[in-house]
């Protein structure tokens, strides 16, 4: 299975992988890859119905792939049913052009500070009267 990123940002991958038929088979190797980099990999022996849970976080770029792979264990792939149920949560990055410039934020904070001081002074004047 393959997931393709709809944009630049980060993803969180949550899920589990386990043996789907403990009556037969000789196990499998499951992995999650980002390009040629392996993010997570486990060998699941036959009968391991508890399996393994995973929670991963990684950055992605537009159009890049995350692959979910199941390979046979030693021997053949007969009777190696495997459950592999990833959930992906994508969080888009904020483009630099969408961020407020620090000079603007500094001036905004300074102006708010002055206005707040003026309001406090006005309240204190009213309170004295």
Secondary structure, 3 states (H helix, E strand, C coil): CEEECCCCEEEEEEEEEEECCCCCCCCEEEEEEECCEEEEEEEECCCCCCCEEEEEEEEECCCCEEEEEEEECCCCCCCCCEEECCEEEEEECCCHHHCCCHHHHHHHHHHHHHHHHHHHHHHHHHHHC
